[in-house]
Amino acid sequence: MTSRVKWLLISVFFSAALAGGTAWLVTDWTLHRHGEGHAHDHAPTDLHAWMHEHLDITPEQHEKLEPLEAEFEKLRVTLKDEVRLADVSLAQTIRDPQMNEAAMNEALERLNKAQGALQRATLEHFFVMKRYLRPAQAAKLLEWTHDSLTRD
């Protein structure tokens, strides 16, 4: 392998690792640690607690949202595990002395798919929950989601 190809592969690896880490951190923070330094200045908390604290969820809404939250949490854990396994696979591929571009691309594709699936599931979950909220509540949830994704 030429020096140029090695540098290219190393650059792609570190770019993918950085992107993967960033996607994981944003998703994890969005769901569970959103709060510190946030524009709304609420305490660090998870989405479920935030919703009850800031959206004035009625008992009827809670009854409808609770099963959705439980179902999503199971899916989120599964998808986070897939991202973690894809990260490990990519790391092992990079360390392999027989590494080639095809193997690295395959490992990167696996990681990208896992990250994309987690992000898509998270956003789909927000939109499913939105159906059970009053317009003002839905607007606050969408603002929270937007701010979570654009926070420095």
Buried (B, 14 or more C-beta within 10 A) or exposed (E): EEEEEEEBBEEBBEEBBEBBEEBBEBBBBBBBEBBEEBEEEBEBBBBBBBBBEBBEBEEEBBEBBEEBBEEBBEBBEEBBEBBEEBBEBBEEBBEEEEBEEEBBBBBBEBBBEBBEBBBEBBEEBBEEBBEBBEEEBBEBBBEBBEBBBEBE
